[in-house]
Amino acid sequence: MSAPLLLWVVLLRWASGGGFIRGGRTWQHCTDLRPLDILSEAVPAGGPARGMRVFQVQGVRGFQLSASRPRALGFPASRLFIHCDRFPEEFSIIVTLRALRRPAKRNEYIFTLMVEESPSVLVGLRYAPDKLHFLFWSQERAGGWQTRVTFPNVSLSDNQWHTLVLAVSGQSFSLTVDCSIPKDVVVETPFPASLSVRRANFYLGNRRRRKGVFTGLLRQLVLLPGADATPRICHAVNFKVATLSVPSVLQDVPARPVSNEVLKYPYVQHRLDYVEEYQNLVTNSETMGIEVFTIPRVGLFAAMANRLTPPGSAIYRWTDGKFVHYQNIPTYQAQSWKYFTIGKKIFLAVANFEQNERGQEFSVIFKWSRRKAKFITHQRIATHSARDWEAFVIEGEAFLAVVNHREGNNHNIDSVIYRWNPRTGLFETNQTIPTSGAYDWEFFTIGPYSFLAVANTFNGTSTKIHSHIYIWLSGSFQLFQSILTFGAADWEVFHIGDRVFLAVANSHSYDSGTPAPSNFYAINSTIYELNITAQMFVKFQDLLTYSALDWEFFSVGDDSFLVVANSFDGFTFSVNSIIYRWQGYEGFVAAHHLPTVGCRDWEAFHTAEGSYLFYSSAKEPLSKVLKLKTT
């Protein structure tokens, strides 16, 4: 069976799967089998309650909760449990939240259910650094007993929206994060078959105290009695913000007011007004790529892939609002960097294009030394004119994929996917994939499925070749779709609402067997959109580009943008790169023209002071930081 057909079968099973009850027991419920919207119940009809503010981030609205009046964020459980005062024996809890990037120093409560006169938590959900705890009160022992079910390796503090589904049945507890592989835990103490909620109150983001209040944004909190809600949630495309029920004030299209007053939101909506030069960064040499990353409790960094050896490549640290030189690392015509973590280990991999002084061709993985506060060599891997690294995790295992561009004059060679071996602490070959003058890997997930797209550039005679998208099935990547590209240099995946897009940067059109075009470099780059029905990416929009080498997607307030790295128009390297604004049915429309010289890479990043774009030049030793001015 072909990979696309197999995916179609799997998706059909996944989409049509009904709710299930773990353990095979039934719940003689005394509430309706309907979603009980805890969050909406806490919101008055006229708008947010005291202690709640609405913010919009990445196009999605959520509540920020105040720690000053925790009791104000509560309501009697009897408002939800209308027909009786017993908590369901089997149920799901659906939460959509955005935790702050900074590591939590303490536990933060997403919600609790507590009896008025007791300090104990009847039912609660608590987030700790890299852990999620589900709490419940068991009366099987004398005096009662607090049980804690812990789900380890749950990391939500990345400033992204996530949707969690916790399914509970007896001794079985299952957690699904963004429709990935469920984490299952079985404990000795089952969830009680009869838990009274008489005189109990729900509290949002706290346990009736100021300490431990949830500091992020909360969008959805729903209790679904009697069923695993995963099949109901995991049917949309943008699973991170999939909704079962959200308060009306947080919905994407708020109701129009009855009066003629202008609808006002209790948040400031930022809009990109213009772009200004912020910092000119003189680099060791021409820069082929930039990687911007944050090391927790250390700071924001930018690794520059510099062409010349020596002096190699430089790493800069954001200090007092500017990038300042931090560390030099020996590299050999470096093309790109990739920052990634495995547990508490921090790594930075460089793709070297040329041989070292000894005639050896290695790309190198560096590891952050906390003692030295520097990156030090961890592992050398033999590569062939490497262009790019991509790091990703599938089913709890870490992978690292390298793009091999050519070996000598042979562009049709294998690129390699490596798997992390926790016993040796090294990456080992896991799979090879044939590529043709490849430039870029792009990993992405859609629901529980993992994909890897490769940008093939040149097969030795033509740039008019197919680039490929692979899907992870049965322990390896298998071909999912082939797309005709023209010197493809980059793939960029992004989401707008429920829609998934994949943009390719086409660099030039050359074919030794056909007449030369009037301009090799003025060529359309294309944005594709996932068509769920067809189970494939289909063309959405063509944009005229000039030897495009990179796309970068970013958002400002409600608006979504794409910036393209135009590098050469056939006559000069001084070419405008362009920011395109998402205009809905019009697609992407040019909004800002940015003067660049041999632009090779764009990176978007944010600090407490604002939002920025960072571009590298492959033709001069000068990179520039641009600040996005908003109104």
Secondary structure, DSSP 8 states (H G I E B T S, - for coil): --HHHHHHHHHHHHHH-----GGG-----SS-SS-EEHHHHTS-TTS--TTEEEEEETTEEEEEE-SS-GGGGEEEGGGT--S-SEE-SEEEEEEEEE--SS--SS-EEEEEEEETT--SEEEEEEEETTEEEEEEEE-SSTT-EEEEEEEES----SSS-EEEEEEEETTEEEEEETT-S-EEEE-SS---S-EE-TTEEEEESSSSSSTTB--SEEEEEEEEETS--HHHHTTSS-GGG--S---GGGSSS----SSSS----SS----EEEEEEEEEEE-SS-EEEEEEEEETTTEEEEEEEESSTTT-EEEEEEETTEEEEEEEE--SSEEEEEEEEETTEEEEEEEE-S--TTS--EEEEEEEETTTTEEEEEEEEE-SSEEEEEEEEETTEEEEEEEE--BTTB-EEEEEEEEEETTTTEEEEEEEEEEES--EEEEEEETTEEEEEEE----SSBSEEEEEEEEEETTEEEEEEEEEEESEEEEEEEEETTEEEEEEEE----BTTS---S-SSEEEEEEEEEETTTTEEEEEEEEEEESEEEEEEEEETTEEEEEEEE---SS-SEEEEEEEEE-GGG-EEEEEEEEEESEEEEEEEEETTEEEEEEEESSSSEEEEEEEEE-
